[in-house]
Structures are given as C-alpha cells and as structure tokens.
C-alpha cells in the first residue's frame, strides 16, 4: 500500500489468516490466551490479553486500539488535546510467537492500518523491506544490545531517587567466566525465555562494568530482526523484574560508566547471494555495497533523530566512548559510525554503530535500510573510508552529528530525503514527539544544577 506521502507501508491481508492463530515461531496452534500488542512510538510493547477465540476473530477482522500512542511522551503524558479515538489495527499474520511466561499462551504483534498507520515506525520498517524487495533484494540483519542489570526494584529505585544504586554482579569484568559461573542458572533461564519467544541469542557475555552484559541476536530475514530486537528489550526488562532485578537499556547511565550500544548489522542478498560482496573489487565490496554505504553516510546527520530519539542518547556520542561522533565509515574500523565487516565473503555486511541501547529498533532499522536503499537508487558514492582513529579527524561540517535531540529534530524536519523516503506524516509526527521530549527535559532541575548553582562553599 502506498503511504500517505511516499512511504511504502504494508497492511496485512486478513484473508491470509483464515481464522487461525497459528503463526510459527513456536506459537501454540490453539492457545488459551493471546497477548496481543502494538509497539508505541518509543518501541514499548503495549498489549492486551484476550482469549484464544477472540484472537482468532481479530485475526480475521482486525480490531481497535487507541491512537494516544502517538500523542504522549515517554512518560505517558499526553502532549496535546484530542478525542483519543480508537483506530483500526491488523494482526501481522507472520508475527505470532509463544508467550514465554505461560505454557499455552501466544503472543501476536499488531499495528495500525492506513492512513493512521503511516505514523508507525514498524510499518515504515516493513515498507523499507518491501522497497528492497522491489529492487530484488532480501534484507538480513541483527541487533546486538548492551545493558546493565541492577539489584533494584522499581520501588527501591524510587526510594533512592535513582541514585547510589546497587548493581547485580558488582565485581563483573569483561568476558568474565566467574560471573557466568556464579549466575549460570539465572542467565540460562533468561536465554530459555528468549528461545521460547522465538529469539535466538548468538552469544551472551559480560562487558566492562558492574552488571554489564552484551547480547548479540542471531540474524534474521526481513522484519523479524527488528521484531526480535524490540521484543528482546521489552521481555528482558520483564524477566529481570520477575527476579527482583532491573535491566537498564539507557544509552548512558553515569559519567563513570561506559555507554550502552544497540548496534545494527545489516546486509542485502540477491538471488541468494551476498549483494555486498565482490571478490574482485577494493576491500571486496560490491558497487551495491558502496552505494548503500554512501546513502547512509550522506543522510545520517539529518536523520539521526530516528535512531537516537532520547535526550540521553546524545550523552553517549562523545570522543573515546566507543560511540561515533560524526558520519564516517571504514572497513573493520570500530571508531567509525558505519563499520564494514568483510572477513567472510558470504557474511559481508555493515555494522551501524550509532544506535544506543535505548534505540527504537523499528525506527533505527527503517532509517538504516531506507537511507541505504536511497543510496542505491541514487547511485551515491561514499566519501573516503577512514582507516585510523575517527575521533582524531576534523570532520567536515556536512558530516557532523547534531549535538542535541533538539537540533536533531530540526534537522529531520528539514530533511527532504527523509520526507521522500518515509512521507510527511511520519516525519512530522516523529519530530513532534521528539520536541515533547525536549520540552519535558528542559522543564526539569537536576542534582547537577543544584550542586553547581547554589554556590555553596
């Protein structure tokens, strides 16, 4: 279906569902209950539990969901006056899964139908997959997340005013055998929950910092990779809460702790072959790969708000923090914003290193794939690859990142390319929501300001 302003947004054909709730990925064919959800503008899974019989009916007819999901900020505060009406939604027939916390329950992903559905980042990501398919490509990708586990509950977090928190696995070290051995049962249960949910962890290991973990997800074709990522974050939080712990997916928790990333690996295939690989070309990269990289590097500064949608995300993008500070690329260069990984021809891919752990996977996915396809369609050649430390380079003005969410929202609003890729409705709604976040932040007075400006000797 053609989006309202250019984006290819798909609405599922209810005839495909034939009144059944069977959908693969381990979902029971006759579930007792179905946890039917829709991702809001910030990637939070908003769900209702319905009976299996009702879910079967909704699979055929669709059902209503309140449109407030695109009128509130991350704190669930409505930022505009509206009737907040129900809008039609459809269940994605390919997105049924087992619900991991009940033996005979299923989970299903729904989304808003057009025209309101053009506001949805998930619909936009699906539209970019369709755009690639029209050019003969299948999309293969995977997210990897860093996150911190606290030995805190929501109640203790509030009681401590989110300060001086106790970490789970306080003596944690990078690639720590001791942490895994000590907490093996809990971590094994966590992996089992993800497996039941249809998500495979490619690996899991400790990182530098107390309670700090990294979990790369196994690559998948099409939108499943973004669904996996979004469900991983939502259910990781739920799993650890069930165990009296809190999992944090913020970009930057403290000036004293490393930032937390949400990198996205992506490649294209054509007729089953790796479209980014060319053994006879420089660095083994095909012209398709170079144009894909060219599109992302060119559009990254003006579309940064799509993958970095919080105030906190911009506190991670500083020199030396293993996070990019400008739109650069390089082969096997971890200081670049876009890292080309070419050590295996069949798995030649790009690693989009800008997103933090707080990213909305659907918006980041749509941004990366949309900009890459734009580069292919317009034959955009990338600038010279960076071979050294990108932090030591004086970046050209055109490739520098916005330094704040406010500036990033302005850049996105003014982006003709973003509007041509995703449509005016999506861009304007997304920008509006980012400005709500900026206004909420600007109204606060924090501990740093009090300590600095009270001028107490």
C-alpha positions, 0 to 999 in steps of 0.5 A: 500500500502506498503511504500517505506521502511516499512511504511504502507501508504494508497492511496485512491481508486478513484473508491470509489468516483464515481464522487461525492463530497459528503463526510459527515461531513456536506459537501454540496452534490453539492457545488459551490466551493471546497477548496481543500488542502494538509497539508505541512510538518509543518501541514499548510493547503495549498489549492486551490479553484476550482469549484464544477465540477472540484472537482468532476473530481479530485475526480475521477482522482486525480490531481497535486500539487507541491512537494516544500512542502517538500523542504522549511522551515517554512518560505517558503524558499526553502532549496535546488535546484530542478525542483519543479515538480508537483506530483500526489495527491488523494482526501481522499474520507472520508475527505470532510467537509463544508467550514465554511466561505461560505454557499455552499462551501466544503472543501476536504483534499488531499495528495500525492500518492506513492512513493512521498507520503511516505514523508507525515506525514498524510499518515504515520498517516493513515498507523499507523491506518491501522497497528492497524487495522491489529492487530484488533484494532480501534484507538480513540483519541483527541487533546486538544490545548492551545493558546493565542489570541492577539489584533494584526494584522499581520501588527501591529505585524510587526510594533512592531517587535513582541514585547510589544504586546497587548493581547485580554482579558488582565485581563483573569484568569483561568476558568474565567466566566467574560471573557466568559461573556464579549466575549460570542458572539465572542467565540460562533461564533468561536465554530459555525465555528468549528461545521460547519467544522465538529469539535466538541469542548468538552469544551472551557475555559480560562487558566492562562494568558492574552488571554489564552484559552484551547480547548479540541476536542471531540474524534474521530475514526481513522484519523479524530482526527488528521484531526480535530486537524490540521484543528482546528489550521489552521481555528482558526488562520483564524477566529481570523484574520477575527476579527482583532485578532491573535491566537498564537499556539507557544509552548512558547511565553515569559519567563513570560508566561506559555507554550502552550500544544497540548496534545494527548489522545489516546486509542485502542478498540477491538471488541468494547471494551476498549483494555486498560482496565482490571478490574482485573489487577494493576491500571486496565490496560490491558497487551495491555495497558502496552505494548503500554505504554512501546513502547512509553516510550522506543522510545520517546527520539529518536523520539521526533523530530516528535512531537516537530519539532520547535526550540521553542518547546524545550523552553517549556520542562523545570522543573515546566512548566507543560511540561515533561522533560524526558520519564516517565509515571504514572497513573493520574500523570500530571508531567509525559510525558505519563499520564494514565487516568483510572477513567472510565473503558470504557474511559481508555486511555493515555494522551501524554503530550509532544506535544506543541501547535505548534505540527504537529498533523499528525506527533505527532499522527503517532509517538504516535500510531506507537511507541505504536503499536511497543510496542505491537508487541514487547511485551515491558514492561514499566519501573516503573510508577512514582507516585510523582513529575517527575521533582524531579527524576534523570532520567536515561540517556536512558530516557532523552529528547534531549535538542535541535531540533538539537540533536533531529534530530540526534537522529531520524536519528539514530533511527532504530525503527523509520526507521522500523516503518515509512521507510527511506524516511520519516525519512530522509526527516523529519530530513532534514527539521528539520536541515533547521530549525536549520540552519535558527535559528542559522543564526539569532541575537536576542534582547537577544544577543544584550542586553547581548553582547554589554556590555553596562553599 
